[in-house]
């Protein structure tokens, strides 16, 4: 009798575990549109693929856009709204790219299933597809989000910044329910994409009273100074992962180990003990203690992030076009 009861309890716990991996937080779930718009995910995927094949740099743009959306008002596509005073006009969002991809995907999804699929879900799916198209592993994206009805530039005040210390980064992530591992994992998205010289040039010339940031590899410093002249070239674009800027891999973390991180906030992850451990694990340096695979963990952290402050059910709306409220 006891053995039978134990088996039942074990089965219940196992089923609960399966449910938890399929469902997101706050009401989203994998396969939300299977009955109402079964082609939704494939339409988004093919649209993203078409655009990224034409311009591989759009993959990083879409990933970054989703990140900026989720950290302000939750993952509700508020960053997509165009117009004066919206999130899209805030300084940290002026360099966002990929809006035309989301608009294209939305138009195609609307043609197949009018008024069913939210822009927030399209953005979350596009971010996943961008990673896959860049060589990363896929993951299941819980859907069922609704689009927000508020988008204000004044709300864009707590996005992680390129000059943030590790402590500040951890505080900003913790405020969104994300832990230190999520921080190191999600910032690993910098394995694709670029940044402007103006966001790190202080490290190259006047970081300390003695000059450049001493944590930068000496030979790499010379390369960066050539690409980012001291009194010009502020808008020049530099790969965040100089080893493989369009490839989703772990070379970003290897760069940190070798003193070749671009942003101050990135390199700090290697110089702080609390985050360095995760960088080492993703590089396989501490596998005997705890082996973590960056690609697999990235998907888990993305699901966690993409369910921040969800609007589901009757909250929010399903926009007709992503750049304007209904």
LOMIKOL-740157 format. One record per residue (C-alpha): residue number from 1; chain; residue in one letter; x negated, y negated, z negated. Coordinates in pm, 1 decimal, m for minus. Last residue first. Example, Ala and Ser with C-alpha at 12.3 -4.5 7.8 and 13.67 -1.06 7.14 Angstrom:
R     i   ch   aa         c1         c2         c3
R     2    A    S    m1367.0      106.0     m714.0
R     1    A    A    m1230.0      450.0     m780.0
END
This chain:
R     i   ch   aa         c1         c2         c3
R   326    A    X      600.1    m5006.1     3130.2
R   325    A    X      260.0    m5119.9     3007.8
R   324    A    X        2.6    m5183.5     3277.7
R   323    A    X     m329.6    m5040.2     3398.4
R   322    A    X     m227.7    m4674.9     3379.4
R   321    A    X       68.2    m4687.0     3614.5
R   320    A    X      407.1    m4538.2     3532.5
R   319    A    X      312.8    m4525.3     3165.3
R   318    A    X      435.2    m4246.0     2939.9
R   317    A    X      521.5    m4421.2     2614.3
R   316    A    X      419.8    m4470.6     2251.4
R   315    A    X      559.0    m4272.5     1959.4
R   314    A    X      857.0    m4053.6     2047.4
R   313    A    X      658.1    m3728.2     2034.9
R   312    A    X      287.5    m3803.8     2019.6
R   311    A    X       54.0    m4094.0     1947.7
R   310    A    X     m278.0    m3961.6     1832.8
R   309    A    X     m494.5    m4138.6     1577.5
R   308    A    X     m813.2    m3953.4     1677.1
R   307    A    X     m735.3    m3640.8     1879.2
R   306    A    X     m997.7    m3696.8     2147.2
R   305    A    X    m1268.5    m3708.8     1881.4
R   304    A    X    m1203.3    m3357.9     1750.4
R   303    A    X    m1164.7    m3217.2     2100.5
R   302    A    X    m1489.9    m3389.6     2196.9
R   301    A    X    m1663.0    m3248.6     1890.4
R   300    A    X    m1567.8    m2895.3     1989.2
R   299    A    X    m1672.2    m2946.6     2350.5
R   298    A    X    m2007.6    m3089.6     2243.6
R   297    A    X    m2061.7    m2795.0     2009.1
R   296    A    X    m2054.8    m2550.1     2299.6
R   295    A    X    m2294.3    m2752.4     2514.5
R   294    A    X    m2528.8    m2829.6     2225.1
R   293    A    X    m2568.3    m2469.9     2109.8
R   292    A    X    m2623.9    m2450.4     1736.0
R   291    A    X    m2852.2    m2193.7     1577.1
R   290    A    X    m2877.9    m2222.2     1202.5
R   289    A    X    m3186.3    m2149.8      996.2
R   288    A    X    m3378.0    m1927.9     1236.4
R   287    A    X    m3272.3    m2150.8     1522.4
R   286    A    X    m3457.4    m2445.2     1374.1
R   285    A    X    m3651.6    m2562.4     1680.1
R   284    A    X    m3383.2    m2456.8     1929.1
R   283    A    X    m3363.1    m2806.4     2079.6
R   282    A    X    m3005.2    m2838.5     1958.0
R   281    A    X    m3126.3    m2737.2     1613.8
R   280    A    X    m3398.3    m2999.3     1614.9
R   279    A    X    m3150.8    m3273.1     1705.3
R   278    A    X    m2922.9    m3147.7     1427.7
R   277    A    X    m3202.1    m3166.5     1169.4
R   276    A    X    m3305.7    m3511.4     1289.8
R   275    A    X    m2966.6    m3648.5     1186.7
R   274    A    X    m3002.0    m3639.1      807.4
R   273    A    X    m3381.3    m3677.6      822.4
R   272    A    X    m3372.7    m4009.9     1007.2
R   271    A    X    m3643.9    m4072.7     1268.9
R   270    A    X    m3498.5    m3841.1     1531.0
R   269    A    X    m3152.0    m4001.7     1522.6
R   268    A    X    m3317.4    m4345.5     1511.7
R   267    A    X    m3429.2    m4293.3     1871.7
R   266    A    X    m3066.7    m4313.6     1981.7
R   265    A    X    m2966.3    m4624.2     1783.4
R   264    A    X    m3274.8    m4808.1     1911.2
R   263    A    X    m3170.9    m4724.2     2264.8
R   262    A    X    m3407.0    m4562.9     2512.0
R   261    A    X    m3529.7    m4247.5     2340.4
R   260    A    X    m3874.3    m4150.7     2465.8
R   259    A    X    m4056.4    m4091.8     2139.0
R   258    A    X    m4116.1    m3725.4     2223.2
R   257    A    X    m3856.4    m3584.3     1984.0
R   256    A    X    m3601.0    m3834.1     2112.5
R   255    A    X    m3678.0    m3734.4     2470.8
R   254    A    X    m3628.8    m3369.1     2384.2
R   253    A    X    m3283.2    m3463.6     2259.0
R   252    A    X    m3193.6    m3622.4     2593.3
R   251    A    X    m3341.3    m3316.0     2767.2
R   250    A    X    m3057.8    m3110.8     2617.8
R   249    A    X    m2843.2    m3084.9     2931.7
R   248    A    X    m2571.4    m3263.3     3130.4
R   247    A    X    m2755.4    m3360.3     3447.7
R   246    A    X    m2711.0    m3702.7     3607.5
R   245    A    X    m2988.1    m3881.9     3415.6
R   244    A    X    m3233.1    m3592.5     3417.7
R   243    A    X    m3570.5    m3665.7     3253.4
R   242    A    X    m3512.8    m4036.9     3193.6
R   241    A    X    m3210.7    m3968.4     2976.7
R   240    A    X    m3058.5    m4310.1     2906.4
R   239    A    X    m3143.5    m4400.9     3266.3
R   238    A    X    m3237.6    m4768.0     3306.6
R   237    A    X    m3027.8    m5040.2     3470.2
R   236    A    X    m3174.4    m5387.9     3527.8
R   235    A    X    m2944.5    m5655.6     3384.7
R   234    A    X    m3205.2    m5814.0     3159.7
R   233    A    X    m3454.2    m5815.3     3447.6
R   232    A    X    m3640.0    m6127.0     3339.0
R   231    A    X    m3843.3    m6273.7     3054.4
R   230    A    X    m4008.1    m5960.4     2917.6
R   229    A    X    m4007.4    m5749.3     3231.4
R   228    A    X    m3779.4    m5441.5     3203.2
R   227    A    X    m3892.8    m5174.5     3450.2
R   226    A    X    m4263.7    m5245.7     3398.5
R   225    A    X    m4210.4    m5273.3     3022.7
R   224    A    X    m4030.0    m4939.8     3031.4
R   223    A    X    m4318.5    m4764.1     3203.0
R   222    A    X    m4573.0    m4917.6     2964.4
R   221    A    X    m4366.9    m4805.5     2665.9
R   220    A    X    m4351.4    m4451.8     2808.7
R   219    A    X    m4730.8    m4430.9     2796.1
R   218    A    X    m4735.9    m4539.0     2431.3
R   217    A    X    m4445.6    m4321.1     2312.3
R   216    A    X    m4193.4    m4548.6     2141.0
R   215    A    X    m4176.1    m4515.7     1759.8
R   214    A    X    m4407.1    m4814.6     1716.6
R   213    A    X    m4133.3    m5053.4     1838.3
R   212    A    X    m4322.4    m5322.7     2026.0
R   211    A    X    m4501.5    m5629.9     1879.1
R   210    A    X    m4697.8    m5677.3     1559.1
R   209    A    X    m4433.2    m5884.6     1385.1
R   208    A    X    m4192.2    m5606.5     1471.2
R   207    A    X    m3947.1    m5539.7     1757.2
R   206    A    X    m4090.7    m5823.8     1964.2
R   205    A    X    m4191.1    m5673.0     2298.6
R   204    A    X    m4048.6    m5339.0     2403.7
R   203    A    X    m3797.2    m5275.3     2126.6
R   202    A    X    m3631.9    m5612.3     2192.0
R   201    A    X    m3575.7    m5489.5     2548.4
R   200    A    X    m3317.2    m5238.4     2421.8
R   199    A    X    m2970.3    m5365.1     2511.4
R   198    A    X    m3089.7    m5629.9     2756.2
R   197    A    X    m3252.1    m5360.8     2970.0
R   196    A    X    m2911.1    m5236.7     3081.9
R   195    A    X    m2792.8    m4881.1     3015.1
R   194    A    X    m2766.5    m4564.8     3223.0
R   193    A    X    m2569.8    m4241.2     3239.0
R   192    A    X    m2601.0    m3875.0     3153.8
R   191    A    X    m2781.8    m3720.0     2855.0
R   190    A    X    m2622.7    m4008.4     2669.3
R   189    A    X    m2340.5    m3763.8     2592.9
R   188    A    X    m2576.1    m3651.6     2316.9
R   187    A    X    m2418.0    m3936.2     2121.8
R   186    A    X    m2129.2    m3692.3     2082.9
R   185    A    X    m2342.8    m3420.9     1926.0
R   184    A    X    m2544.9    m3638.5     1690.6
R   183    A    X    m2229.0    m3808.4     1564.2
R   182    A    X    m2022.3    m3490.0     1548.5
R   181    A    X    m2296.9    m3332.6     1334.5
R   180    A    X    m2289.5    m3635.2     1104.4
R   179    A    X    m1913.5    m3614.9     1053.9
R   178    A    X    m1616.1    m3751.5     1247.4
R   177    A    X    m1292.5    m3856.3     1078.0
R   176    A    X    m1272.6    m4190.0     1258.4
R   175    A    X    m1411.0    m4392.2      966.8
R   174    A    X    m1679.7    m4122.8      939.8
R   173    A    X    m1799.9    m4215.8     1288.8
R   172    A    X    m1841.5    m4582.3     1198.9
R   171    A    X    m2008.0    m4502.3      867.1
R   170    A    X    m2245.3    m4253.0     1027.7
R   169    A    X    m2348.5    m4509.2     1287.5
R   168    A    X    m2410.1    m4768.8     1016.4
R   167    A    X    m2628.8    m4525.4      823.1
R   166    A    X    m2815.1    m4423.3     1138.5
R   165    A    X    m2896.9    m4786.4     1210.0
R   164    A    X    m2697.9    m4967.2     1476.9
R   163    A    X    m2880.0    m5161.3     1750.9
R   162    A    X    m2715.9    m4988.3     2047.1
R   161    A    X    m2366.6    m5042.9     1898.9
R   160    A    X    m2102.2    m4797.0     1776.2
R   159    A    X    m1759.0    m4949.9     1842.7
R   158    A    X    m1616.6    m5137.1     1545.0
R   157    A    X    m1500.3    m5468.7     1683.0
R   156    A    X    m1278.9    m5390.5     1978.8
R   155    A    X     m952.3    m5484.5     1808.4
R   154    A    X     m986.6    m5849.8     1913.5
R   153    A    X     m976.4    m5743.0     2277.9
R   152    A    X     m616.3    m5637.1     2227.5
R   151    A    X     m430.0    m5345.5     2384.5
R   150    A    X      m96.5    m5240.5     2232.8
R   149    A    X      176.5    m5017.2     2378.5
R   148    A    X      m13.8    m4690.5     2345.7
R   147    A    X       14.6    m4399.7     2587.3
R   146    A    X      139.6    m4063.2     2467.9
R   145    A    X      m74.5    m3763.0     2390.6
R   144    A    X       55.3    m3412.8     2468.0
R   143    A    X     m271.9    m3249.5     2564.3
R   142    A    X     m528.3    m3024.8     2394.8
R   141    A    X     m836.3    m3000.4     2618.2
R   140    A    X     m984.7    m2653.2     2658.0
R   139    A    X    m1360.4    m2662.9     2704.4
R   138    A    X    m1598.0    m2659.0     3000.2
R   137    A    X    m1973.7    m2624.5     2977.1
R   136    A    X    m2203.0    m2894.2     3111.0
R   135    A    X    m2355.2    m2918.4     3458.2
R   134    A    X    m2259.1    m3271.9     3557.9
R   133    A    X    m1930.5    m3155.1     3713.2
R   132    A    X    m1846.6    m2993.7     3379.9
R   131    A    X    m1911.4    m3316.5     3190.2
R   130    A    X    m1697.4    m3515.9     3431.3
R   129    A    X    m1417.0    m3260.1     3403.5
R   128    A    X    m1405.0    m3306.6     3027.6
R   127    A    X    m1389.9    m3686.2     3058.8
R   126    A    X    m1123.3    m3655.8     3328.2
R   125    A    X     m908.3    m3440.0     3101.3
R   124    A    X     m920.1    m3697.0     2820.7
R   123    A    X     m847.0    m3979.6     3067.0
R   122    A    X     m550.6    m3792.7     3218.8
R   121    A    X     m420.5    m3721.6     2869.8
R   120    A    X     m428.7    m4089.8     2775.9
R   119    A    X     m268.1    m4179.6     3109.4
R   118    A    X       30.5    m3971.8     3004.7
R   117    A    X      184.8    m3695.1     3214.1
R   116    A    X      562.5    m3670.6     3263.1
R   115    A    X      704.2    m3983.0     3423.9
R   114    A    X      704.2    m3850.2     3779.7
R   113    A    X      565.5    m3497.1     3827.8
R   112    A    X      397.9    m3436.2     4165.3
R   111    A    X      377.5    m3794.2     4291.9
R   110    A    X      307.4    m3911.7     3939.1
R   109    A    X        9.9    m3672.8     3918.7
R   108    A    X     m130.8    m3815.9     4241.3
R   107    A    X      m89.5    m4175.0     4127.6
R   106    A    X     m239.1    m4093.4     3786.9
R   105    A    X     m545.0    m3930.5     3943.2
R   104    A    X     m608.6    m4235.0     4160.8
R   103    A    X     m564.6    m4476.7     3870.7
R   102    A    X     m799.5    m4266.3     3656.7
R   101    A    X    m1063.5    m4267.7     3930.9
R   100    A    X    m1019.1    m4640.1     3994.4
R    99    A    X    m1087.5    m4712.8     3627.9
R    98    A    X    m1422.6    m4535.8     3657.1
R    97    A    X    m1664.7    m4785.7     3508.5
R    96    A    X    m1700.4    m4968.4     3176.1
R    95    A    X    m1947.8    m5258.5     3185.0
R    94    A    X    m1705.9    m5518.8     3048.1
R    93    A    X    m1604.3    m5286.1     2766.1
R    92    A    X    m1851.3    m5396.4     2495.2
R    91    A    X    m1766.9    m5763.0     2575.6
R    90    A    X    m1389.7    m5728.2     2534.9
R    89    A    X    m1193.5    m5768.8     2859.8
R    88    A    X    m1079.7    m5404.2     2880.1
R    87    A    X     m948.1    m5426.0     2528.0
R    86    A    X     m689.6    m5677.3     2652.9
R    85    A    X     m706.1    m6056.8     2615.0
R    84    A    X     m615.9    m6139.4     2973.3
R    83    A    X     m500.5    m5850.1     3187.7
R    82    A    X     m567.6    m5485.2     3264.0
R    81    A    X     m468.7    m5195.5     3038.2
R    80    A    X     m705.5    m4898.0     3066.2
R    79    A    X     m861.4    m4939.9     2720.1
R    78    A    X     m520.3    m4875.7     2562.6
R    77    A    X     m535.1    m4521.0     2702.4
R    76    A    X     m399.6    m4381.2     2372.9
R    75    A    X     m697.1    m4202.7     2219.5
R    74    A    X     m701.3    m4399.1     1893.4
R    73    A    X     m643.6    m4772.1     1844.0
R    72    A    X    m1010.1    m4834.7     1929.2
R    71    A    X    m1263.6    m4550.6     1890.0
R    70    A    X    m1065.4    m4324.6     2124.0
R    69    A    X    m1070.5    m4564.0     2417.7
R    68    A    X    m1442.0    m4637.3     2397.6
R    67    A    X    m1518.4    m4264.2     2398.5
R    66    A    X    m1284.3    m4203.9     2692.8
R    65    A    X    m1454.3    m4483.6     2886.0
R    64    A    X    m1798.2    m4340.9     2809.0
R    63    A    X    m1707.2    m4002.7     2957.2
R    62    A    X    m1554.3    m4169.5     3263.2
R    61    A    X    m1863.0    m4381.6     3324.6
R    60    A    X    m2101.2    m4090.4     3272.3
R    59    A    X    m1922.7    m3897.8     3546.4
R    58    A    X    m1906.3    m4207.9     3768.3
R    57    A    X    m2283.4    m4189.5     3816.4
R    56    A    X    m2236.4    m3891.6     4051.2
R    55    A    X    m2084.3    m4117.9     4322.5
R    54    A    X    m1922.6    m3941.1     4619.6
R    53    A    X    m1916.7    m3602.0     4446.9
R    52    A    X    m1799.4    m3781.9     4134.4
R    51    A    X    m1499.5    m3927.5     4318.5
R    50    A    X    m1384.8    m3600.2     4475.8
R    49    A    X    m1448.3    m3402.9     4158.2
R    48    A    X    m1245.5    m3647.1     3951.7
R    47    A    X     m950.9    m3606.9     4188.4
R    46    A    X     m982.5    m3228.0     4200.5
R    45    A    X     m987.6    m3206.7     3820.4
R    44    A    X     m696.2    m3444.8     3770.9
R    43    A    X     m481.7    m3248.2     4016.3
R    42    A    X     m586.7    m2917.3     3856.3
R    41    A    X     m489.9    m3044.8     3512.9
R    40    A    X     m146.5    m3166.0     3621.7
R    39    A    X      m54.2    m2866.3     3836.0
R    38    A    X      181.6    m2711.1     3578.2
R    37    A    X      381.7    m3032.3     3529.4
R    36    A    X      677.6    m2966.4     3300.0
R    35    A    X      633.6    m2604.4     3191.6
R    34    A    X      254.7    m2588.0     3170.1
R    33    A    X      231.9    m2950.8     3057.6
R    32    A    X      129.3    m2891.3     2693.5
R    31    A    X     m115.3    m2619.8     2796.8
R    30    A    X     m355.6    m2678.3     2506.9
R    29    A    X     m185.1    m2856.9     2222.5
R    28    A    X     m131.1    m3205.6     2084.0
R    27    A    X       76.7    m3248.4     1770.3
R    26    A    X     m148.5    m3438.0     1528.9
R    25    A    X     m460.6    m3233.4     1580.1
R    24    A    X     m530.8    m2996.9     1865.7
R    23    A    X     m370.0    m2661.0     1913.8
R    22    A    X     m547.9    m2372.0     2082.9
R    21    A    X     m829.1    m2325.0     1833.3
R    20    A    X     m593.0    m2361.6     1537.7
R    19    A    X     m353.2    m2106.5     1684.6
R    18    A    X     m632.4    m1849.9     1713.9
R    17    A    X     m733.3    m1906.1     1352.2
R    16    A    X     m375.1    m1868.3     1237.8
R    15    A    X     m352.9    m1539.1     1426.8
R    14    A    X     m664.8    m1413.8     1247.7
R    13    A    X     m528.6    m1522.9      909.2
R    12    A    X     m200.3    m1341.6      974.3
R    11    A    X     m383.7    m1027.0     1086.2
R    10    A    X     m601.2    m1027.5      773.5
R     9    A    X     m295.8    m1072.8      552.8
R     8    A    X     m124.9     m780.1      725.6
R     7    A    X     m432.7     m559.5      691.8
R     6    A    X     m467.7     m644.3      320.4
R     5    A    X     m103.3     m553.6      263.1
R     4    A    X     m159.4     m214.9      431.0
R     3    A    X     m471.4     m150.7      221.6
R     2    A    X     m281.6     m241.0      m95.6
R     1    A    X        0.0        0.0        0.0
END
